[in-house]
């Protein structure tokens, strides 16, 4: 069962724009990560955490963004996040970006569940059941 759609927004800051006053393409990737963090926090989760088995982390292994329009300084960008695929070890999020109701970009980001291996590194591991359960839960107020 996929998690419900999560929506958040960002007001475009001047620092996010290029010389033409348009949001720089790389900022969309930052918006994606910020939306993911907010989505997880609302469910009592994080991209860095731990349980009785040790430290968990969620490195990104793939990201893409297709641009169809633009956003400018002080526009409000609505960001819709949904879980596109929940695998054994990975999550692929889907993002839709809108300004004033008009879709300006779509993207995906894939993260892999990893545990600290005790030697300073991380190894991929199955997503814990408790994480899956919270991921599919309704957000906290």
PLY file of the C-alpha trace (Angstrom):
ply
format ascii 1.0
element vertex 141
property float x
property float y
property float z
element edge 140
property int vertex1
property int vertex2
end_header
0.00 0.00 0.00
1.48 3.32 -1.07
1.69 6.25 1.30
-0.80 9.03 0.69
0.19 12.04 -1.38
2.00 14.68 0.65
1.96 18.33 -0.37
4.17 21.17 0.78
5.32 24.47 -0.67
8.34 26.73 -0.94
8.51 30.42 -1.68
11.28 31.03 -4.20
14.14 32.90 -2.59
16.35 35.28 -4.59
19.35 32.97 -3.97
17.47 30.18 -5.82
17.37 32.09 -9.10
19.80 32.49 -11.97
20.77 35.68 -13.81
17.48 35.57 -15.73
15.49 35.51 -12.47
14.34 31.91 -13.02
14.78 29.14 -10.45
18.05 27.36 -11.25
17.54 23.73 -12.31
19.59 22.39 -9.38
17.27 24.00 -6.83
14.51 21.56 -7.80
16.69 18.75 -6.44
17.01 20.64 -3.16
13.23 21.12 -3.07
12.82 17.37 -3.61
15.09 16.54 -0.69
13.44 19.15 1.56
9.99 17.74 0.72
11.20 14.20 1.46
12.57 15.27 4.86
9.33 17.06 5.72
7.26 14.05 4.57
9.31 11.72 6.80
9.33 14.06 9.83
5.53 14.27 9.70
5.53 10.48 10.16
8.12 10.42 12.95
10.88 9.25 10.58
14.19 10.61 9.30
16.82 9.91 6.64
19.26 9.38 9.54
18.15 7.35 12.52
18.69 4.24 14.54
16.94 1.32 16.15
18.01 -1.64 18.26
20.02 -2.99 15.31
22.07 0.17 14.71
22.20 3.26 12.54
20.05 3.61 9.42
20.75 6.00 6.55
19.08 6.62 3.19
21.61 7.59 0.50
20.25 8.73 -2.85
21.11 6.43 -5.73
19.13 8.04 -8.56
17.41 11.34 -9.22
15.84 12.93 -12.26
13.78 15.99 -13.04
11.93 16.95 -16.22
11.23 20.65 -16.66
8.17 22.00 -18.47
7.98 25.53 -17.14
9.66 27.90 -14.74
9.33 29.55 -11.37
10.59 33.00 -10.44
11.60 34.94 -7.36
8.78 35.03 -4.76
6.60 32.50 -6.62
5.09 29.84 -4.42
6.10 26.40 -5.66
3.70 23.64 -4.62
5.48 20.29 -4.27
3.53 17.05 -4.34
5.35 13.93 -3.13
4.11 10.36 -3.42
5.77 7.00 -2.92
6.06 5.72 -6.48
7.64 2.39 -5.51
8.37 0.75 -2.17
10.82 -2.10 -2.69
12.53 -4.47 -0.29
15.49 -2.10 0.21
14.57 1.08 -1.64
11.98 3.81 -1.97
11.32 5.77 -5.15
9.53 9.06 -4.59
7.65 10.92 -7.31
7.43 14.71 -7.28
5.17 17.14 -9.12
5.96 20.86 -9.00
3.32 23.51 -9.68
3.15 27.30 -9.70
-0.35 28.82 -9.58
-1.79 25.38 -10.38
0.34 24.91 -13.51
2.68 21.92 -13.60
6.24 23.11 -14.19
8.28 19.97 -13.46
8.15 16.33 -12.42
10.85 14.20 -10.90
11.81 11.04 -9.09
14.33 10.24 -6.38
15.39 6.75 -5.29
16.88 6.14 -1.86
18.25 2.89 -0.43
17.97 1.74 3.17
21.47 1.17 4.58
22.86 0.14 7.96
26.17 1.13 9.42
28.47 -1.88 9.04
30.67 -1.23 12.09
33.70 -0.46 9.91
32.86 3.12 9.00
30.72 2.22 6.01
27.14 1.30 5.20
25.55 -1.72 3.56
22.11 -1.91 1.96
19.53 -3.75 4.03
15.84 -4.55 4.01
13.58 -1.69 5.04
12.50 -2.44 8.62
8.81 -3.23 9.09
8.42 -0.46 11.68
9.69 2.06 9.09
7.27 0.73 6.45
4.37 1.01 8.88
5.18 4.64 9.74
5.80 5.47 6.09
2.25 4.44 5.25
0.73 6.16 8.29
-1.18 9.42 8.24
0.98 12.44 8.98
1.15 13.96 12.44
-0.56 17.34 12.85
0 1
1 2
2 3
3 4
4 5
5 6
6 7
7 8
8 9
9 10
10 11
11 12
12 13
13 14
14 15
15 16
16 17
17 18
18 19
19 20
20 21
21 22
22 23
23 24
24 25
25 26
26 27
27 28
28 29
29 30
30 31
31 32
32 33
33 34
34 35
35 36
36 37
37 38
38 39
39 40
40 41
41 42
42 43
43 44
44 45
45 46
46 47
47 48
48 49
49 50
50 51
51 52
52 53
53 54
54 55
55 56
56 57
57 58
58 59
59 60
60 61
61 62
62 63
63 64
64 65
65 66
66 67
67 68
68 69
69 70
70 71
71 72
72 73
73 74
74 75
75 76
76 77
77 78
78 79
79 80
80 81
81 82
82 83
83 84
84 85
85 86
86 87
87 88
88 89
89 90
90 91
91 92
92 93
93 94
94 95
95 96
96 97
97 98
98 99
99 100
100 101
101 102
102 103
103 104
104 105
105 106
106 107
107 108
108 109
109 110
110 111
111 112
112 113
113 114
114 115
115 116
116 117
117 118
118 119
119 120
120 121
121 122
122 123
123 124
124 125
125 126
126 127
127 128
128 129
129 130
130 131
131 132
132 133
133 134
134 135
135 136
136 137
137 138
138 139
139 140
